[in-house]
Each structure stands twice: as structure tokens, then as C-alpha cells.
Amino acid sequence: MARRTNPIQPIIDKLPAPVKNKYFIVLVVFLFILFFVNRVNPLIQWELGQTLEELEDKKKYYEQKLEEVETDRADNEKNIEKYAREHYYMKKADEDVFIIVEEEDPFREK
């Protein structure tokens, strides 16, 4: 009885030893599934983490702006006459209003 020869055997013999190892093959298949087939792969998780950090930074920024607006609103409620005079140029009958515009110094540090 003649032995059958595997036509792929010469190709397999030319492969390096680590590629022939069954554990290496399983590891490569696992990593392929993990990174390319899986819907929740580490690359997407990293991107989502970056997005989360950006959103948290924006949340802090808007919370700070909200606090500033709340303090301005409370100040405006206390000094509604001052607010009306400054923003809407309202005046009493016997007053003159002079508008002074201050320019910002481009060399001054904030």
C-alpha cells in the first residue's frame, strides 16, 4: 500500500519553528479575534476612554461657567439698576451718560 504524501508538507517544513508551535497559532488566532473580530476590542476601549476624558473636561468647564453665571445673576438681581445703566444705557431725567470703552492691552498678562 502506498503512502499518501501531503502536498502542503514542503511548505510546512520551510516555516520557522515558532510558527509550527500549536500554542503560538492559538495565541495568534486569539489576538486576531480580540483586536479585529470582537466588537469591544482594546482599541475602541482606548478611544472611548479618551472621549470620556474630553467630556469630563468639558463638564468641568461648563460647571465653572455655570457658577460664574449664577454669581452674575445673583449680583444682577441685587444691582438691577446698575445692570440696566451699564448694559442698556438707561438714565434718569436729569443725568447725562458717558460711555467709556476700555481697550485691552495686548501685552498685559491675564
PyMOL CGO cylinders between C-alpha atoms (Angstrom):
from pymol import cmd
from pymol.cgo import CYLINDER

trace = [
    CYLINDER, 0.00, 0.00, 0.00, 1.42, 3.34, -0.99, 0.3, 1, 1, 1, 1, 1, 1,
    CYLINDER, 1.42, 3.34, -0.99, 1.67, 6.13, 1.50, 0.3, 1, 1, 1, 1, 1, 1,
    CYLINDER, 1.67, 6.13, 1.50, -0.08, 9.29, 0.65, 0.3, 1, 1, 1, 1, 1, 1,
    CYLINDER, -0.08, 9.29, 0.65, 2.08, 12.36, 0.71, 0.3, 1, 1, 1, 1, 1, 1,
    CYLINDER, 2.08, 12.36, 0.71, 0.80, 15.67, 1.94, 0.3, 1, 1, 1, 1, 1, 1,
    CYLINDER, 0.80, 15.67, 1.94, 1.23, 18.33, -0.79, 0.3, 1, 1, 1, 1, 1, 1,
    CYLINDER, 1.23, 18.33, -0.79, 1.47, 21.06, 1.82, 0.3, 1, 1, 1, 1, 1, 1,
    CYLINDER, 1.47, 21.06, 1.82, 4.22, 19.33, 3.81, 0.3, 1, 1, 1, 1, 1, 1,
    CYLINDER, 4.22, 19.33, 3.81, 7.15, 21.00, 1.96, 0.3, 1, 1, 1, 1, 1, 1,
    CYLINDER, 7.15, 21.00, 1.96, 5.64, 24.41, 2.71, 0.3, 1, 1, 1, 1, 1, 1,
    CYLINDER, 5.64, 24.41, 2.71, 5.16, 23.49, 6.38, 0.3, 1, 1, 1, 1, 1, 1,
    CYLINDER, 5.16, 23.49, 6.38, 8.76, 22.29, 6.61, 0.3, 1, 1, 1, 1, 1, 1,
    CYLINDER, 8.76, 22.29, 6.61, 10.02, 25.68, 5.39, 0.3, 1, 1, 1, 1, 1, 1,
    CYLINDER, 10.02, 25.68, 5.39, 8.17, 27.57, 8.17, 0.3, 1, 1, 1, 1, 1, 1,
    CYLINDER, 8.17, 27.57, 8.17, 10.16, 28.69, 11.23, 0.3, 1, 1, 1, 1, 1, 1,
    CYLINDER, 10.16, 28.69, 11.23, 9.77, 26.63, 14.40, 0.3, 1, 1, 1, 1, 1, 1,
    CYLINDER, 9.77, 26.63, 14.40, 7.62, 29.11, 16.41, 0.3, 1, 1, 1, 1, 1, 1,
    CYLINDER, 7.62, 29.11, 16.41, 5.01, 29.20, 13.65, 0.3, 1, 1, 1, 1, 1, 1,
    CYLINDER, 5.01, 29.20, 13.65, 4.69, 25.41, 13.82, 0.3, 1, 1, 1, 1, 1, 1,
    CYLINDER, 4.69, 25.41, 13.82, 4.00, 25.54, 17.56, 0.3, 1, 1, 1, 1, 1, 1,
    CYLINDER, 4.00, 25.54, 17.56, 0.29, 24.95, 18.30, 0.3, 1, 1, 1, 1, 1, 1,
    CYLINDER, 0.29, 24.95, 18.30, 0.32, 27.37, 21.25, 0.3, 1, 1, 1, 1, 1, 1,
    CYLINDER, 0.32, 27.37, 21.25, 1.70, 30.14, 19.05, 0.3, 1, 1, 1, 1, 1, 1,
    CYLINDER, 1.70, 30.14, 19.05, -1.02, 29.51, 16.49, 0.3, 1, 1, 1, 1, 1, 1,
    CYLINDER, -1.02, 29.51, 16.49, -3.71, 29.61, 19.19, 0.3, 1, 1, 1, 1, 1, 1,
    CYLINDER, -3.71, 29.61, 19.19, -2.25, 32.86, 20.55, 0.3, 1, 1, 1, 1, 1, 1,
    CYLINDER, -2.25, 32.86, 20.55, -2.25, 34.46, 17.09, 0.3, 1, 1, 1, 1, 1, 1,
    CYLINDER, -2.25, 34.46, 17.09, -5.84, 33.40, 16.46, 0.3, 1, 1, 1, 1, 1, 1,
    CYLINDER, -5.84, 33.40, 16.46, -6.88, 34.71, 19.90, 0.3, 1, 1, 1, 1, 1, 1,
    CYLINDER, -6.88, 34.71, 19.90, -5.21, 38.08, 19.30, 0.3, 1, 1, 1, 1, 1, 1,
    CYLINDER, -5.21, 38.08, 19.30, -6.77, 38.31, 15.85, 0.3, 1, 1, 1, 1, 1, 1,
    CYLINDER, -6.77, 38.31, 15.85, -10.22, 37.70, 17.30, 0.3, 1, 1, 1, 1, 1, 1,
    CYLINDER, -10.22, 37.70, 17.30, -9.56, 40.09, 20.18, 0.3, 1, 1, 1, 1, 1, 1,
    CYLINDER, -9.56, 40.09, 20.18, -8.41, 43.00, 18.02, 0.3, 1, 1, 1, 1, 1, 1,
    CYLINDER, -8.41, 43.00, 18.02, -10.27, 42.59, 14.73, 0.3, 1, 1, 1, 1, 1, 1,
    CYLINDER, -10.27, 42.59, 14.73, -13.37, 40.43, 15.15, 0.3, 1, 1, 1, 1, 1, 1,
    CYLINDER, -13.37, 40.43, 15.15, -14.53, 41.37, 18.63, 0.3, 1, 1, 1, 1, 1, 1,
    CYLINDER, -14.53, 41.37, 18.63, -16.91, 44.32, 18.80, 0.3, 1, 1, 1, 1, 1, 1,
    CYLINDER, -16.91, 44.32, 18.80, -15.42, 45.66, 22.03, 0.3, 1, 1, 1, 1, 1, 1,
    CYLINDER, -15.42, 45.66, 22.03, -11.72, 45.50, 21.25, 0.3, 1, 1, 1, 1, 1, 1,
    CYLINDER, -11.72, 45.50, 21.25, -8.97, 47.29, 23.19, 0.3, 1, 1, 1, 1, 1, 1,
    CYLINDER, -8.97, 47.29, 23.19, -8.50, 49.97, 20.52, 0.3, 1, 1, 1, 1, 1, 1,
    CYLINDER, -8.50, 49.97, 20.52, -12.14, 51.00, 20.74, 0.3, 1, 1, 1, 1, 1, 1,
    CYLINDER, -12.14, 51.00, 20.74, -11.93, 50.94, 24.54, 0.3, 1, 1, 1, 1, 1, 1,
    CYLINDER, -11.93, 50.94, 24.54, -8.92, 53.27, 24.43, 0.3, 1, 1, 1, 1, 1, 1,
    CYLINDER, -8.92, 53.27, 24.43, -10.72, 55.67, 22.08, 0.3, 1, 1, 1, 1, 1, 1,
    CYLINDER, -10.72, 55.67, 22.08, -13.78, 55.63, 24.33, 0.3, 1, 1, 1, 1, 1, 1,
    CYLINDER, -13.78, 55.63, 24.33, -11.55, 56.38, 27.32, 0.3, 1, 1, 1, 1, 1, 1,
    CYLINDER, -11.55, 56.38, 27.32, -10.07, 59.38, 25.51, 0.3, 1, 1, 1, 1, 1, 1,
    CYLINDER, -10.07, 59.38, 25.51, -13.57, 60.61, 24.62, 0.3, 1, 1, 1, 1, 1, 1,
    CYLINDER, -13.57, 60.61, 24.62, -14.63, 60.19, 28.24, 0.3, 1, 1, 1, 1, 1, 1,
    CYLINDER, -14.63, 60.19, 28.24, -11.71, 62.31, 29.45, 0.3, 1, 1, 1, 1, 1, 1,
    CYLINDER, -11.71, 62.31, 29.45, -12.58, 65.05, 26.94, 0.3, 1, 1, 1, 1, 1, 1,
    CYLINDER, -12.58, 65.05, 26.94, -16.21, 65.02, 28.03, 0.3, 1, 1, 1, 1, 1, 1,
    CYLINDER, -16.21, 65.02, 28.03, -15.22, 65.21, 31.71, 0.3, 1, 1, 1, 1, 1, 1,
    CYLINDER, -15.22, 65.21, 31.71, -13.02, 68.22, 30.92, 0.3, 1, 1, 1, 1, 1, 1,
    CYLINDER, -13.02, 68.22, 30.92, -15.91, 69.89, 29.11, 0.3, 1, 1, 1, 1, 1, 1,
    CYLINDER, -15.91, 69.89, 29.11, -18.19, 69.10, 32.05, 0.3, 1, 1, 1, 1, 1, 1,
    CYLINDER, -18.19, 69.10, 32.05, -15.78, 70.83, 34.46, 0.3, 1, 1, 1, 1, 1, 1,
    CYLINDER, -15.78, 70.83, 34.46, -15.56, 73.82, 32.10, 0.3, 1, 1, 1, 1, 1, 1,
    CYLINDER, -15.56, 73.82, 32.10, -19.34, 74.18, 31.83, 0.3, 1, 1, 1, 1, 1, 1,
    CYLINDER, -19.34, 74.18, 31.83, -19.81, 73.71, 35.57, 0.3, 1, 1, 1, 1, 1, 1,
    CYLINDER, -19.81, 73.71, 35.57, -17.35, 76.56, 36.13, 0.3, 1, 1, 1, 1, 1, 1,
    CYLINDER, -17.35, 76.56, 36.13, -19.18, 78.73, 33.59, 0.3, 1, 1, 1, 1, 1, 1,
    CYLINDER, -19.18, 78.73, 33.59, -22.48, 77.86, 35.27, 0.3, 1, 1, 1, 1, 1, 1,
    CYLINDER, -22.48, 77.86, 35.27, -21.12, 79.01, 38.63, 0.3, 1, 1, 1, 1, 1, 1,
    CYLINDER, -21.12, 79.01, 38.63, -19.96, 82.28, 37.05, 0.3, 1, 1, 1, 1, 1, 1,
    CYLINDER, -19.96, 82.28, 37.05, -23.37, 82.85, 35.50, 0.3, 1, 1, 1, 1, 1, 1,
    CYLINDER, -23.37, 82.85, 35.50, -25.09, 82.09, 38.81, 0.3, 1, 1, 1, 1, 1, 1,
    CYLINDER, -25.09, 82.09, 38.81, -22.92, 84.61, 40.64, 0.3, 1, 1, 1, 1, 1, 1,
    CYLINDER, -22.92, 84.61, 40.64, -23.53, 87.20, 37.90, 0.3, 1, 1, 1, 1, 1, 1,
    CYLINDER, -23.53, 87.20, 37.90, -27.26, 86.56, 38.09, 0.3, 1, 1, 1, 1, 1, 1,
    CYLINDER, -27.26, 86.56, 38.09, -27.27, 86.92, 41.87, 0.3, 1, 1, 1, 1, 1, 1,
    CYLINDER, -27.27, 86.92, 41.87, -25.23, 90.11, 41.56, 0.3, 1, 1, 1, 1, 1, 1,
    CYLINDER, -25.23, 90.11, 41.56, -27.56, 91.44, 38.88, 0.3, 1, 1, 1, 1, 1, 1,
    CYLINDER, -27.56, 91.44, 38.88, -30.62, 90.74, 40.99, 0.3, 1, 1, 1, 1, 1, 1,
    CYLINDER, -30.62, 90.74, 40.99, -29.06, 92.79, 43.78, 0.3, 1, 1, 1, 1, 1, 1,
    CYLINDER, -29.06, 92.79, 43.78, -27.96, 95.61, 41.49, 0.3, 1, 1, 1, 1, 1, 1,
    CYLINDER, -27.96, 95.61, 41.49, -30.58, 95.61, 38.75, 0.3, 1, 1, 1, 1, 1, 1,
    CYLINDER, -30.58, 95.61, 38.75, -30.37, 99.38, 38.39, 0.3, 1, 1, 1, 1, 1, 1,
    CYLINDER, -30.37, 99.38, 38.39, -26.61, 99.23, 37.85, 0.3, 1, 1, 1, 1, 1, 1,
    CYLINDER, -26.61, 99.23, 37.85, -27.04, 96.43, 35.29, 0.3, 1, 1, 1, 1, 1, 1,
    CYLINDER, -27.04, 96.43, 35.29, -29.66, 98.41, 33.36, 0.3, 1, 1, 1, 1, 1, 1,
    CYLINDER, -29.66, 98.41, 33.36, -27.48, 101.52, 33.30, 0.3, 1, 1, 1, 1, 1, 1,
    CYLINDER, -27.48, 101.52, 33.30, -24.37, 99.62, 32.12, 0.3, 1, 1, 1, 1, 1, 1,
    CYLINDER, -24.37, 99.62, 32.12, -25.95, 97.32, 29.53, 0.3, 1, 1, 1, 1, 1, 1,
    CYLINDER, -25.95, 97.32, 29.53, -28.98, 99.23, 28.27, 0.3, 1, 1, 1, 1, 1, 1,
    CYLINDER, -28.98, 99.23, 28.27, -27.68, 102.79, 28.81, 0.3, 1, 1, 1, 1, 1, 1,
    CYLINDER, -27.68, 102.79, 28.81, -30.72, 103.79, 30.86, 0.3, 1, 1, 1, 1, 1, 1,
    CYLINDER, -30.72, 103.79, 30.86, -30.60, 107.10, 32.69, 0.3, 1, 1, 1, 1, 1, 1,
    CYLINDER, -30.60, 107.10, 32.69, -32.65, 109.32, 34.87, 0.3, 1, 1, 1, 1, 1, 1,
    CYLINDER, -32.65, 109.32, 34.87, -34.21, 112.50, 33.54, 0.3, 1, 1, 1, 1, 1, 1,
    CYLINDER, -34.21, 112.50, 33.54, -31.58, 114.85, 34.98, 0.3, 1, 1, 1, 1, 1, 1,
    CYLINDER, -31.58, 114.85, 34.98, -28.50, 112.76, 34.08, 0.3, 1, 1, 1, 1, 1, 1,
    CYLINDER, -28.50, 112.76, 34.08, -26.03, 112.61, 31.24, 0.3, 1, 1, 1, 1, 1, 1,
    CYLINDER, -26.03, 112.61, 31.24, -24.48, 109.25, 30.30, 0.3, 1, 1, 1, 1, 1, 1,
    CYLINDER, -24.48, 109.25, 30.30, -20.92, 109.00, 29.10, 0.3, 1, 1, 1, 1, 1, 1,
    CYLINDER, -20.92, 109.00, 29.10, -19.78, 105.66, 27.62, 0.3, 1, 1, 1, 1, 1, 1,
    CYLINDER, -19.78, 105.66, 27.62, -16.11, 104.88, 28.15, 0.3, 1, 1, 1, 1, 1, 1,
    CYLINDER, -16.11, 104.88, 28.15, -14.75, 101.88, 26.27, 0.3, 1, 1, 1, 1, 1, 1,
    CYLINDER, -14.75, 101.88, 26.27, -11.61, 100.35, 27.72, 0.3, 1, 1, 1, 1, 1, 1,
    CYLINDER, -11.61, 100.35, 27.72, -9.26, 98.70, 25.28, 0.3, 1, 1, 1, 1, 1, 1,
    CYLINDER, -9.26, 98.70, 25.28, -7.39, 95.61, 26.34, 0.3, 1, 1, 1, 1, 1, 1,
    CYLINDER, -7.39, 95.61, 26.34, -3.62, 95.85, 26.44, 0.3, 1, 1, 1, 1, 1, 1,
    CYLINDER, -3.62, 95.85, 26.44, -2.29, 93.05, 24.19, 0.3, 1, 1, 1, 1, 1, 1,
    CYLINDER, -2.29, 93.05, 24.19, 0.93, 92.88, 26.21, 0.3, 1, 1, 1, 1, 1, 1,
    CYLINDER, 0.93, 92.88, 26.21, -0.73, 92.53, 29.60, 0.3, 1, 1, 1, 1, 1, 1,
    CYLINDER, -0.73, 92.53, 29.60, -0.77, 89.04, 31.03, 0.3, 1, 1, 1, 1, 1, 1,
    CYLINDER, -0.77, 89.04, 31.03, -4.13, 87.65, 32.00, 0.3, 1, 1, 1, 1, 1, 1,
]
cmd.load_cgo(trace, "trace")
